[in-house]
Amino acid sequence: MKTLLKLLLLAMMAIITTSVFAQEWTKEQKEVWQVVENSWMKWKAGDPEGMVAALHPKFQGWDSESPLPMNKDAVVQWFRSMKEKSTQDGYWINPARIAVTENAAVVHYYYQYSVTYTTGDQKKQHKGQGKYTEFYVKEGGKWLCLGDVSVEDEEDDE
């Protein structure tokens, strides 16, 4: 019940935040957000190569669970291993802020997801939610993610 209440509160907060800070996105902001959406769609489809195609060769990313940031090669290996033992059930992402200059962008957004892990005949579902910040550079007319930081909300013991 705590998880359902938490998800409801997050959804309400996102709706309020979106309406309070509603804005018209520029062409560049829409371009960058499309890269974020495409990456999540490829993750959902179980396409790790497609997902990491938007990562810059010098990418560095850090999540709440990792002791140090991971480079692109480590992320590729992680996604490949996840594909073997998990199914992405669904996700929800909602932009909070997007700042864009000529060749750099920062995207802040909220996320929720559900994954089912399979070990032998056993299946276990994991749901997560939190905040994400991604840093992009535009090279050769293409937005590439140079770095990211994600903070997943801690789960309540039920």
DSSP file (Angstrom, degrees, kcal/mol; ACC not computed):
  #  RESIDUE AA STRUCTURE BP1 BP2  ACC     N-H-->O    O-->H-N    N-H-->O    O-->H-N    TCO  KAPPA ALPHA  PHI   PSI    X-CA   Y-CA   Z-CA
    1    1 A M     >        0   0    0      0, 0.0     4,-2.5     0, 0.0     5,-0.2   0.000 360.0 360.0 360.0 -37.1    0.0    0.0    0.0
    2    2 A K  H  >  +     0   0    0      1,-0.2     4,-2.6     2,-0.2     5,-0.1   0.896 360.0  51.2 -61.3 -39.0    2.9    2.3    0.8
    3    3 A T  H  > S+     0   0    0      2,-0.2     4,-2.6     1,-0.2    -1,-0.2   0.920 110.0  48.5 -65.2 -43.5    4.2    1.8   -2.8
    4    4 A L  H  > S+     0   0    0      2,-0.2     4,-2.3     1,-0.2    -2,-0.2   0.920 113.3  47.3 -62.0 -44.1    0.9    2.6   -4.3
    5    5 A L  H  X S+     0   0    0     -4,-2.5     4,-2.5     2,-0.2    -2,-0.2   0.901 112.0  50.9 -62.9 -41.5    0.5    5.8   -2.2
    6    6 A K  H  X S+     0   0    0     -4,-2.6     4,-2.3     2,-0.2    -2,-0.2   0.910 111.1  47.4 -63.1 -43.7    4.1    6.8   -3.1
    7    7 A L  H  X S+     0   0    0     -4,-2.6     4,-2.4     2,-0.2    -2,-0.2   0.891 112.0  50.7 -65.2 -39.6    3.4    6.3   -6.8
    8    8 A L  H  X S+     0   0    0     -4,-2.3     4,-2.5     2,-0.2    -2,-0.2   0.916 111.0  48.1 -64.1 -43.6    0.2    8.3   -6.6
    9    9 A L  H  X S+     0   0    0     -4,-2.5     4,-2.6     2,-0.2    -2,-0.2   0.900 111.6  50.1 -64.1 -40.7    2.0   11.2   -4.7
   10   10 A L  H  X S+     0   0    0     -4,-2.3     4,-2.5     2,-0.2    -2,-0.2   0.917 111.2  48.9 -63.4 -42.8    4.8   11.2   -7.3
   11   11 A A  H  X S+     0   0    0     -4,-2.4     4,-2.2     2,-0.2    -2,-0.2   0.916 112.5  47.8 -63.3 -42.6    2.2   11.3  -10.2
   12   12 A M  H  X S+     0   0    0     -4,-2.5     4,-2.6     2,-0.2     5,-0.2   0.915 111.6  50.6 -63.7 -42.2    0.4   14.2   -8.5
   13   13 A M  H  X S+     0   0    0     -4,-2.6     4,-3.1     1,-0.2     5,-0.2   0.901 110.1  50.2 -61.8 -41.5    3.6   16.0   -7.9
   14   14 A A  H  X S+     0   0    0     -4,-2.5     4,-2.6     2,-0.2    -1,-0.2   0.901 111.1  48.4 -64.4 -41.0    4.6   15.6  -11.5
   15   15 A I  H  X S+     0   0    0     -4,-2.2     4,-2.3     2,-0.2    -2,-0.2   0.929 114.9  45.0 -65.1 -45.1    1.2   16.9  -12.7
   16   16 A I  H  X S+     0   0    0     -4,-2.6     4,-2.8     2,-0.2     5,-0.3   0.935 114.7  48.4 -63.7 -46.5    1.4   19.9  -10.4
   17   17 A T  H  X S+     0   0    0     -4,-3.1     4,-2.6     1,-0.2    -2,-0.2   0.912 111.9  50.0 -60.1 -43.2    5.0   20.6  -11.4
   18   18 A T  H  < S+     0   0    0     -4,-2.6    -1,-0.2    -5,-0.2    -2,-0.2   0.913 114.5  43.0 -64.1 -42.7    4.2   20.3  -15.0
   19   19 A S  H >< S+     0   0    0     -4,-2.3     3,-0.5     2,-0.2    -2,-0.2   0.879 116.1  47.6 -74.0 -35.5    1.2   22.7  -14.8
   20   20 A V  H 3< S+     0   0    0     -4,-2.8    -2,-0.2     1,-0.2    -1,-0.2   0.912 125.4  29.6 -69.3 -41.7    3.0   25.2  -12.6
   21   21 A F  T 3< S+     0   0    0     -4,-2.6    -1,-0.2    -5,-0.3    -2,-0.2   0.104  86.5 152.0-106.3  21.9    6.2   25.3  -14.7
   22   22 A A    <   +     0   0    0     -3,-0.5     2,-0.3    -4,-0.1    -3,-0.1  -0.210  16.7 165.4 -55.7 140.6    4.5   24.5  -18.0
   23   23 A Q        -     0   0    0     -5,-0.1     2,-0.6     0, 0.0    -2,-0.1  -0.978  43.0-102.9-151.0 161.0    6.4   26.0  -20.9
   24   24 A E        -     0   0    0     -2,-0.3     2,-0.2     1,-0.0    -2,-0.0  -0.802  42.1-131.1 -85.9 125.5    6.6   25.7  -24.7
   25   25 A W        -     0   0    0     -2,-0.6     2,-0.1     1,-0.1    -1,-0.0  -0.550  16.9-126.6 -78.1 141.2    9.7   23.7  -25.6
   26   26 A T     >  -     0   0    0     -2,-0.2     4,-2.4     1,-0.1     5,-0.2  -0.312  30.4-101.4 -75.3 168.6   12.0   25.1  -28.2
   27   27 A K  H  > S+     0   0    0      1,-0.2     4,-2.1     2,-0.2     5,-0.1   0.905 125.1  49.2 -56.8 -42.8   13.0   23.0  -31.2
   28   28 A E  H  > S+     0   0    0      2,-0.2     4,-2.3     1,-0.2    -1,-0.2   0.897 109.2  51.0 -67.4 -41.1   16.3   22.2  -29.6
   29   29 A Q  H  > S+     0   0    0      1,-0.2     4,-2.6     2,-0.2    -1,-0.2   0.913 110.9  49.5 -62.2 -41.5   14.7   21.2  -26.3
   30   30 A K  H  X S+     0   0    0     -4,-2.4     4,-2.2     2,-0.2    -2,-0.2   0.894 108.7  53.5 -63.4 -39.8   12.3   18.9  -28.2
   31   31 A E  H  X S+     0   0    0     -4,-2.1     4,-1.4     2,-0.2    -2,-0.2   0.935 111.9  44.1 -59.5 -47.3   15.3   17.3  -30.1
   32   32 A V  H  X S+     0   0    0     -4,-2.3     4,-1.7     1,-0.2     3,-0.3   0.920 112.4  51.4 -66.3 -43.5   17.1   16.5  -26.9
   33   33 A W  H  X S+     0   0    0     -4,-2.6     4,-2.8     1,-0.2    -1,-0.2   0.865 104.9  58.0 -62.8 -34.5   14.0   15.2  -25.2
   34   34 A Q  H  X S+     0   0    0     -4,-2.2     4,-2.8     1,-0.2    -1,-0.2   0.874 103.3  52.7 -62.0 -37.2   13.4   12.9  -28.2
   35   35 A V  H  X S+     0   0    0     -4,-1.4     4,-2.1    -3,-0.3    -1,-0.2   0.918 110.2  48.4 -63.4 -42.9   16.8   11.4  -27.7
   36   36 A V  H  X S+     0   0    0     -4,-1.7     4,-2.0     2,-0.2    -2,-0.2   0.951 113.4  46.7 -60.9 -49.7   15.9   10.6  -24.0
   37   37 A E  H  X S+     0   0    0     -4,-2.8     4,-2.5     1,-0.2    -2,-0.2   0.910 111.0  51.9 -60.6 -43.2   12.5    9.1  -25.1
   38   38 A N  H  X S+     0   0    0     -4,-2.8     4,-2.4     1,-0.2    -1,-0.2   0.896 107.6  52.8 -60.9 -40.3   14.2    7.0  -27.8
   39   39 A S  H  X S+     0   0    0     -4,-2.1     4,-2.1     1,-0.2    -1,-0.2   0.925 110.9  46.1 -62.3 -44.5   16.7    5.6  -25.3
   40   40 A W  H  X S+     0   0    0     -4,-2.0     4,-2.6     2,-0.2    -2,-0.2   0.897 111.3  52.7 -65.7 -39.7   14.0    4.6  -22.9
   41   41 A M  H  X S+     0   0    0     -4,-2.5     4,-2.1     1,-0.2    -2,-0.2   0.900 110.1  48.2 -62.0 -39.9   11.9    3.0  -25.8
   42   42 A K  H  <>S+     0   0    0     -4,-2.4     5,-2.9     2,-0.2     4,-0.4   0.875 110.2  51.9 -69.3 -36.3   15.0    1.0  -26.9
   43   43 A W  H ><5S+     0   0    0     -4,-2.1     3,-1.4     3,-0.2    45,-0.2   0.941 110.5  48.4 -61.0 -47.2   15.5   -0.1  -23.3
   44   44 A K  H 3<5S+     0   0    0     -4,-2.6    44,-0.3     1,-0.3    -2,-0.2   0.874 109.5  52.9 -60.7 -38.4   11.9   -1.3  -23.1
   45   45 A A  T 3<5S-     0   0    0     -4,-2.1    -1,-0.3    -5,-0.2    -2,-0.2   0.519 117.0-114.3 -76.4  -4.5   12.3   -3.1  -26.4
   46   46 A G  T < 5S+     0   0    0     -3,-1.4    -3,-0.2    -4,-0.4    -2,-0.1   0.856  71.1 139.0  74.3  35.2   15.3   -5.0  -25.1
   47   47 A D     >< +     0   0    0     -5,-2.9     4,-2.2     1,-0.2    -1,-0.2  -0.742  19.9 169.3-114.0  80.8   17.7   -3.3  -27.5
   48   48 A P  H  > S+     0   0    0      0, 0.0     4,-2.4     0, 0.0    -1,-0.2   0.870  78.5  52.6 -63.6 -36.0   20.9   -2.5  -25.5
   49   49 A E  H  > S+     0   0    0      1,-0.2     4,-0.7     2,-0.2    -2,-0.1   0.917 111.1  47.3 -65.6 -41.4   22.9   -1.5  -28.6
   50   50 A G  H  4 S+     0   0    0      1,-0.2     3,-0.4     2,-0.2     4,-0.3   0.882 111.8  51.4 -64.4 -38.1   20.2    0.9  -29.8
   51   51 A M  H >< S+     0   0    0     -4,-2.2     3,-0.9     1,-0.2    -2,-0.2   0.918 111.8  44.2 -66.8 -43.2   20.0    2.4  -26.3
   52   52 A V  H >< S+     0   0    0     -4,-2.4     3,-2.0     1,-0.2    -1,-0.2   0.538  89.0  88.8 -82.7  -3.9   23.7    3.0  -25.9
   53   53 A A  T 3< S+     0   0    0     -4,-0.7    -1,-0.2    -3,-0.4    -2,-0.2   0.775  85.2  56.4 -61.3 -24.7   24.0    4.4  -29.5
   54   54 A A  T <  S+     0   0    0     -3,-0.9    91,-3.4    -4,-0.3     2,-0.4   0.391  86.6 104.0 -88.2   3.9   23.1    7.8  -28.0
   55   55 A L  E <  S-a  145   0A   0     -3,-2.0    91,-0.2    89,-0.2    81,-0.1  -0.714  74.5-122.6 -88.8 136.6   26.1    7.7  -25.6
   56   56 A H  E >   -     0   0A   0     89,-2.7     3,-2.2    -2,-0.4    16,-0.1  -0.429  25.1-115.2 -68.1 147.2   29.2    9.7  -26.3
   57   57 A P  E 3  S+     0   0A   0      0, 0.0    15,-0.3     0, 0.0    16,-0.2   0.800 119.6  47.9 -55.8 -28.1   32.4    7.7  -26.6
   58   58 A K  E 3  S+     0   0A   0     13,-0.1    -2,-0.1    14,-0.1    88,-0.1   0.125  86.1 152.5 -98.7  21.2   33.7    9.5  -23.4
   59   59 A F  E <   -     0   0A   0     -3,-2.2    13,-0.7    86,-0.1     2,-0.3  -0.134  23.4-173.6 -52.8 142.0   30.4    8.9  -21.5
   60   60 A Q  E     +aB 147  71A   0     86,-1.6    88,-1.3    11,-0.2     2,-0.4  -0.966   7.6 178.1-137.9 122.8   30.5    8.8  -17.7
   61   61 A G  E     -aB 148  70A   0      9,-2.6     9,-3.7    -2,-0.3     2,-0.4  -0.964   9.9-166.6-131.4 146.9   27.4    7.9  -15.8
   62   62 A W  E     -a  149   0A   0     86,-2.1    88,-2.1    -2,-0.4     2,-0.2  -0.993   4.3-174.1-136.1 127.9   26.7    7.4  -12.1
   63   63 A D    >   -     0   0    0     -2,-0.4     3,-0.6     5,-0.3    88,-0.2  -0.674  42.4 -98.3-114.1 174.9   23.7    5.8  -10.4
   64   64 A S  T 3  S+     0   0    0     86,-0.4    87,-0.1     1,-0.2    -1,-0.0   0.725 119.3  46.0 -63.3 -23.9   22.7    5.6   -6.7
   65   65 A E  T 3  S+     0   0    0      3,-0.0    -1,-0.2     2,-0.0    86,-0.0   0.662  91.5  89.5 -97.5 -17.9   24.0    2.0   -6.4
   66   66 A S    <   -     0   0    0     -3,-0.6     4,-0.0     1,-0.1     0, 0.0  -0.631  63.5-148.1 -87.3 136.4   27.4    2.3   -8.0
   67   67 A P  S    S+     0   0    0      0, 0.0    -1,-0.1     0, 0.0    -5,-0.0   0.806  86.0  17.2 -69.7 -27.8   30.5    3.2   -6.0
   68   68 A L  S    S-     0   0    0     -7,-0.1    -5,-0.3    -3,-0.0    -7,-0.1  -0.938  95.0 -87.1-138.3 159.4   32.0    5.0   -9.1
   69   69 A P        -     0   0    0      0, 0.0     2,-0.4     0, 0.0    -7,-0.3  -0.295  42.3-130.4 -62.8 154.3   30.8    6.3  -12.4
   70   70 A M  E     -B   61   0A   0     -9,-3.7    -9,-2.6    -4,-0.0     2,-0.1  -0.847  12.3-137.1-107.5 144.5   30.7    3.9  -15.3
   71   71 A N  E  >  -B   60   0A   0     -2,-0.4     4,-2.1   -11,-0.2   -11,-0.2  -0.342  37.7 -90.8 -88.4 179.1   32.1    4.5  -18.8
   72   72 A K  H  > S+     0   0    0    -13,-0.7     4,-2.7   -15,-0.3     5,-0.2   0.898 124.9  53.2 -59.9 -43.8   30.3    3.6  -22.0
   73   73 A D  H  > S+     0   0    0      1,-0.2     4,-2.2     2,-0.2    -1,-0.2   0.904 109.8  48.3 -59.7 -42.1   31.9    0.1  -22.3
   74   74 A A  H  > S+     0   0    0      2,-0.2     4,-2.4     1,-0.2    -1,-0.2   0.887 111.4  50.3 -65.7 -38.8   30.8   -0.8  -18.7
   75   75 A V  H  X S+     0   0    0     -4,-2.1     4,-2.8     2,-0.2     5,-0.2   0.916 108.9  51.6 -65.5 -43.1   27.2    0.5  -19.5
   76   76 A V  H  X S+     0   0    0     -4,-2.7     4,-2.3     1,-0.2    -2,-0.2   0.939 112.2  46.3 -58.8 -47.2   27.1   -1.6  -22.7
   77   77 A Q  H  X S+     0   0    0     -4,-2.2     4,-2.3     1,-0.2    -1,-0.2   0.898 112.0  51.5 -62.3 -41.0   28.2   -4.7  -20.7
   78   78 A W  H  X S+     0   0    0     -4,-2.4     4,-2.2     1,-0.2    -2,-0.2   0.935 111.2  46.4 -63.0 -46.8   25.6   -4.0  -18.0
   79   79 A F  H  X S+     0   0    0     -4,-2.8     4,-2.1     1,-0.2    -1,-0.2   0.884 111.2  52.5 -65.0 -37.9   22.7   -3.6  -20.5
   80   80 A R  H  X S+     0   0    0     -4,-2.3     4,-1.2    -5,-0.2    -1,-0.2   0.921 111.2  46.3 -62.5 -43.1   23.7   -6.8  -22.3
   81   81 A S  H  X S+     0   0    0     -4,-2.3     4,-1.0     1,-0.2    -2,-0.2   0.874 110.9  53.0 -67.7 -35.7   23.7   -8.8  -19.1
   82   82 A M  H  X S+     0   0    0     -4,-2.2     4,-1.3     1,-0.2     3,-0.4   0.873 103.1  58.0 -65.8 -36.7   20.4   -7.2  -18.1
   83   83 A K  H  < S+     0   0    0     -4,-2.1    -1,-0.2     1,-0.2    -2,-0.2   0.858 104.2  53.2 -61.0 -34.8   18.9   -8.3  -21.4
   84   84 A E  H  < S+     0   0    0     -4,-1.2    -1,-0.2     1,-0.2    -2,-0.2   0.801 122.2  25.7 -71.7 -29.7   19.7  -11.9  -20.6
   85   85 A K  H  < S+     0   0    0     -4,-1.0    33,-2.7    -3,-0.4     2,-0.3   0.319 115.5  53.3-121.9   9.5   18.0  -12.0  -17.2
   86   86 A S  E  <  -C  117   0A   0     -4,-1.3     2,-0.4    31,-0.2    31,-0.2  -0.971  52.9-150.2-145.6 159.6   15.3   -9.4  -17.3
   87   87 A T  E     -C  116   0A   0     29,-2.2    29,-2.8    -2,-0.3     2,-0.7  -0.999  24.5-131.4-126.9 129.9   12.2   -8.1  -19.1
   88   88 A Q  E     -C  115   0A   0     -2,-0.4    27,-0.2   -44,-0.3     3,-0.1  -0.732  22.4-175.1 -83.8 115.1   11.3   -4.4  -19.0
   89   89 A D  E     -     0   0A   0     25,-2.2     2,-0.3    -2,-0.7    26,-0.2   0.864  55.5 -49.0 -80.8 -38.1    7.6   -4.3  -18.2
   90   90 A G  E     -C  114   0A   0     24,-1.4    24,-2.3     2,-0.0    -1,-0.3  -0.967  47.8-155.2 176.2 169.4    7.1   -0.6  -18.6
   91   91 A Y  E     -C  113   0A   0     -2,-0.3     2,-0.3    22,-0.2    22,-0.2  -0.974   6.5-152.8-156.6 165.9    8.2    2.9  -17.7
   92   92 A W  E     -C  112   0A   0     20,-2.4    20,-2.0    -2,-0.3     2,-0.4  -0.973  14.8-177.5-143.9 131.0    7.1    6.5  -17.4
   93   93 A I  E     -C  111   0A   0     -2,-0.3    18,-0.2    18,-0.2    -2,-0.0  -0.980   3.0-176.5-130.8 146.3    9.3    9.6  -17.8
   94   94 A N  E     -C  110   0A   0     16,-2.0    16,-2.6    -2,-0.4     2,-0.1  -0.954  24.5-126.3-145.3 120.0    8.4   13.2  -17.4
   95   95 A P  E     +C  109   0A   0      0, 0.0    14,-0.3     0, 0.0     3,-0.1  -0.383  23.6 177.7 -68.2 141.7   10.7   16.2  -18.1
   96   96 A A  E     -     0   0A   0     12,-3.2     2,-0.3     1,-0.4    13,-0.2   0.765  69.9  -7.7-104.2 -49.7   11.2   18.7  -15.3
   97   97 A R  E     -C  108   0A   0     11,-1.7    11,-3.2     2,-0.0    -1,-0.4  -0.994  53.5-169.8-148.9 146.0   13.7   21.1  -17.0
   98   98 A I  E     -C  107   0A   0     -2,-0.3     2,-0.5     9,-0.2     9,-0.2  -0.961   6.8-172.1-137.8 120.2   15.7   21.1  -20.2
   99   99 A A  E     -C  106   0A   0      7,-2.6     7,-2.5    -2,-0.4     2,-0.4  -0.953   9.4-176.6-113.4 130.8   18.4   23.7  -20.8
  100  100 A V  E     +C  105   0A   0     -2,-0.5     5,-0.2     5,-0.2     2,-0.2  -0.987  11.2 175.6-131.9 135.1   20.1   24.0  -24.2
  101  101 A T        -     0   0    0      3,-3.3     3,-0.0    -2,-0.4    -2,-0.0  -0.471  59.5 -70.7-113.1-166.4   22.9   26.0  -25.6
  102  102 A E  S    S+     0   0    0      1,-0.2     3,-0.0    -2,-0.2    -2,-0.0   0.908 126.5   0.1 -55.5 -45.7   24.4   25.8  -29.1
  103  103 A N  S    S+     0   0    0     34,-0.1    35,-2.0    33,-0.0     2,-0.3   0.154 122.3  66.4-136.0  21.8   26.1   22.4  -28.5
  104  104 A A  E     + D   0 137A   0     33,-0.2    -3,-3.3    -3,-0.0     2,-0.3  -0.994  50.5 179.3-143.4 150.0   25.3   21.4  -24.9
  105  105 A A  E     -CD 100 136A   0     31,-2.2    31,-3.0    -2,-0.3     2,-0.4  -0.996  15.5-156.4-149.5 150.5   22.2   20.5  -23.0
  106  106 A V  E     -CD  99 135A   0     -7,-2.5    -7,-2.6    -2,-0.3     2,-0.5  -0.999  13.5-167.0-127.0 129.3   21.1   19.4  -19.5
  107  107 A V  E     -CD  98 134A   0     27,-2.7    27,-2.4    -2,-0.4     2,-0.5  -0.972   4.0-172.0-121.1 123.7   17.9   17.4  -19.0
  108  108 A H  E     +CD  97 133A   0    -11,-3.2   -12,-3.2    -2,-0.5   -11,-1.7  -0.953  22.0 154.8-110.3 131.7   16.3   16.9  -15.6
  109  109 A Y  E     -CD  95 132A   0     23,-2.5    23,-2.9    -2,-0.5     2,-0.3  -0.990  39.5-118.2-153.3 163.1   13.4   14.4  -15.4
  110  110 A Y  E     -CD  94 131A   0    -16,-2.6   -16,-2.0    -2,-0.3     2,-0.3  -0.709  33.2-170.8 -95.7 151.3   11.4   12.1  -13.2
  111  111 A Y  E     -CD  93 130A   0     19,-2.2    19,-2.1    -2,-0.3     2,-0.3  -0.987  17.6-177.6-142.9 155.1   11.1    8.4  -14.0
  112  112 A Q  E     +CD  92 129A   0    -20,-2.0   -20,-2.4    -2,-0.3     2,-0.3  -0.972  16.6 170.6-141.0 148.6    9.3    5.2  -12.9
  113  113 A Y  E     -CD  91 128A   0     15,-2.5    15,-2.1    -2,-0.3     2,-0.4  -0.985  23.3-148.4-154.2 163.8    9.9    1.7  -14.3
  114  114 A S  E     +CD  90 127A   0    -24,-2.3   -25,-2.2    -2,-0.3   -24,-1.4  -0.994  18.0 179.2-137.7 130.5    9.0   -1.9  -13.7
  115  115 A V  E     -CD  88 126A   0     11,-2.9    11,-3.5    -2,-0.4     2,-0.5  -0.977  18.4-147.2-131.0 142.0   11.4   -4.8  -14.5
  116  116 A T  E     -CD  87 125A   0    -29,-2.8   -29,-2.2    -2,-0.4     2,-0.4  -0.959  14.7-155.7-110.7 121.3   10.9   -8.6  -14.1
  117  117 A Y  E     -CD  86 124A   0      7,-3.4     7,-2.5    -2,-0.5     2,-0.5  -0.780   6.4-156.6 -94.8 137.8   14.1  -10.6  -13.3
  118  118 A T  E     + D   0 123A   0    -33,-2.7     2,-0.4    -2,-0.4     5,-0.2  -0.967  17.4 172.9-120.4 126.5   14.2  -14.2  -14.2
  119  119 A T  E >  S- D   0 122A   0      3,-2.6     3,-2.3    -2,-0.5     2,-0.3  -0.936  70.6 -52.7-129.8 107.2   16.4  -16.8  -12.5
  120  120 A G  T 3  S-     0   0    0     -2,-0.4     0, 0.0     1,-0.3     0, 0.0  -0.500 122.7 -20.4  63.1-122.2   15.6  -20.3  -13.7
  121  121 A D  T 3  S+     0   0    0     -2,-0.3     2,-0.4    -3,-0.1    -1,-0.3   0.444 119.1  98.9 -94.9  -2.1   11.9  -20.7  -13.1
  122  122 A Q  E <   -D  119   0A   0     -3,-2.3    -3,-2.6     2,-0.0     2,-0.4  -0.689  51.8-168.4 -92.8 138.6   11.7  -17.9  -10.6
  123  123 A K  E     -D  118   0A   0     -2,-0.4     2,-0.4    -5,-0.2    -5,-0.2  -0.971   3.9-176.0-123.5 139.7   10.5  -14.4  -11.5
  124  124 A K  E     -D  117   0A   0     -7,-2.5    -7,-3.4    -2,-0.4     2,-0.4  -0.991  15.2-144.1-137.5 127.9   10.8  -11.3   -9.4
  125  125 A Q  E     -D  116   0A   0     -2,-0.4     2,-0.4    -9,-0.2    -9,-0.2  -0.732  13.0-167.9 -93.8 138.8    9.4   -7.9  -10.2
  126  126 A H  E     -D  115   0A   0    -11,-3.5   -11,-2.9    -2,-0.4     2,-0.4  -0.991   1.2-167.1-124.9 132.2   11.2   -4.7   -9.3
  127  127 A K  E     +D  114   0A   0     -2,-0.4     2,-0.3   -13,-0.2   -13,-0.2  -0.959  12.2 176.7-117.3 137.7    9.7   -1.3   -9.5
  128  128 A G  E     +D  113   0A   0    -15,-2.1   -15,-2.5    -2,-0.4     2,-0.3  -0.935   8.7 176.8-137.0 160.6   11.8    1.9   -9.2
  129  129 A Q  E     +D  112   0A   0     -2,-0.3    24,-3.0    24,-0.3     2,-0.3  -0.981  21.5 109.4-157.2 155.9   11.4    5.6   -9.4
  130  130 A G  E     -DE 111 152A   0    -19,-2.1   -19,-2.2    -2,-0.3     2,-0.4  -0.968  57.2 -52.9 171.4-152.9   13.5    8.7   -9.0
  131  131 A K  E     -DE 110 151A   0     20,-2.4    20,-2.8    -2,-0.3     2,-0.4  -0.920  37.7-164.0-123.1 146.1   15.1   11.6  -10.7
  132  132 A Y  E     -DE 109 150A   0    -23,-2.9   -23,-2.5    -2,-0.4     2,-0.4  -0.976   6.6-169.7-130.6 141.6   17.5   11.6  -13.6
  133  133 A T  E     -DE 108 149A   0     16,-2.4    16,-2.5    -2,-0.4     2,-0.4  -0.997  10.8-174.2-129.0 128.6   19.9   14.3  -15.0
  134  134 A E  E     -DE 107 148A   0    -27,-2.4   -27,-2.7    -2,-0.4     2,-0.5  -0.962  12.6-151.0-125.1 142.2   21.6   13.8  -18.3
  135  135 A F  E     -DE 106 147A   0     12,-3.4    11,-2.7    -2,-0.4    12,-1.5  -0.952  18.8-170.2-115.0 125.6   24.2   16.0  -20.0
  136  136 A Y  E     -DE 105 145A   0    -31,-3.0   -31,-2.2    -2,-0.5     2,-0.3  -0.843  13.5-164.8-118.5 150.7   24.4   16.1  -23.8
  137  137 A V  E     -DE 104 144A   0      7,-2.5     7,-3.0    -2,-0.3     2,-0.7  -0.965  21.6-130.9-126.2 148.9   26.8   17.5  -26.4
  138  138 A K  E     + E   0 143A   0    -35,-2.0     2,-0.4    -2,-0.3     5,-0.2  -0.895  32.8 168.7-104.4 116.4   25.9   18.0  -30.0
  139  139 A E  E >   - E   0 142A   0      3,-2.5     3,-1.5    -2,-0.7    -2,-0.1  -0.994  68.1  -5.4-129.2 128.8   28.6   16.6  -32.4
  140  140 A G  T 3  S-     0   0    0     -2,-0.4    -1,-0.1     1,-0.3     3,-0.1   0.832 129.9 -56.8  60.1  32.9   28.1   16.2  -36.1
  141  141 A G  T 3  S+     0   0    0      1,-0.2     2,-0.4    -3,-0.1    -1,-0.3   0.554 117.2 109.4  77.9   7.9   24.5   17.3  -35.8
  142  142 A K  E <   - E   0 139A   0     -3,-1.5    -3,-2.5     2,-0.0     2,-0.5  -0.958  67.4-129.2-123.3 134.3   23.7   14.6  -33.3
  143  143 A W  E     - E   0 138A   0     -2,-0.4     2,-0.4    -5,-0.2    -5,-0.2  -0.700  30.3-174.7 -80.5 124.4   22.9   14.9  -29.6
  144  144 A L  E     - E   0 137A   0     -7,-3.0    -7,-2.5    -2,-0.5     2,-0.7  -0.967  27.6-119.9-122.8 137.2   25.1   12.5  -27.5
  145  145 A C  E     +aE  55 136A   0    -91,-3.4   -89,-2.7    -2,-0.4    -9,-0.3  -0.656  28.4 178.5 -78.6 115.5   24.9   11.8  -23.8
  146  146 A L  E     -     0   0A   0    -11,-2.7   -86,-1.6    -2,-0.7     2,-0.3   0.755  65.5 -12.9 -86.8 -28.9   28.2   12.7  -22.3
  147  147 A G  E     -aE  60 135A   0    -12,-1.5   -12,-3.4   -88,-0.2     2,-0.3  -0.988  57.5-168.5-166.6 160.3   27.2   12.0  -18.7
  148  148 A D  E     -aE  61 134A   0    -88,-1.3   -86,-2.1    -2,-0.3     2,-0.4  -0.985   8.9-158.5-152.5 162.7   24.3   11.3  -16.4
  149  149 A V  E     -aE  62 133A   0    -16,-2.5   -16,-2.4    -2,-0.3     2,-0.4  -0.984  13.0-170.9-140.9 128.9   23.4   10.9  -12.7
  150  150 A S  E     - E   0 132A   0    -88,-2.1     2,-0.5    -2,-0.4   -86,-0.4  -0.969   7.7-165.7-123.9 142.8   20.3    9.1  -11.4
  151  151 A V  E     - E   0 131A   0    -20,-2.8   -20,-2.4    -2,-0.4     2,-0.4  -0.960  10.7-158.6-126.6 111.6   19.0    9.0   -7.9
  152  152 A E  E     - E   0 130A   0     -2,-0.5   -22,-0.3   -22,-0.2     3,-0.1  -0.747  24.2-114.5 -92.3 135.7   16.4    6.3   -7.2
  153  153 A D        -     0   0    0    -24,-3.0   -24,-0.3    -2,-0.4     2,-0.2  -0.369  37.1-106.5 -63.4 144.0   14.1    6.7   -4.3
  154  154 A E        -     0   0    0      1,-0.1     2,-0.2   -26,-0.1    -1,-0.1  -0.489  34.5-117.1 -73.4 143.1   14.6    4.2   -1.5
  155  155 A E        -     0   0    0     -2,-0.2     2,-0.3    -3,-0.1    -1,-0.1  -0.548  22.6-123.4 -80.5 144.8   12.0    1.5   -1.2
  156  156 A D        -     0   0    0     -2,-0.2     2,-0.5     1,-0.0  -153,-0.1  -0.635  25.5-115.1 -80.8 143.7    9.9    1.3    1.9
  157  157 A D              0   0    0     -2,-0.3    -1,-0.0     1,-0.1  -155,-0.0  -0.705 360.0 360.0 -75.9 125.4    9.9   -2.0    3.8
  158  158 A E              0   0    0     -2,-0.5    -1,-0.1  -157,-0.0  -156,-0.0   0.417 360.0 360.0-108.8 360.0    6.4   -3.4    3.5
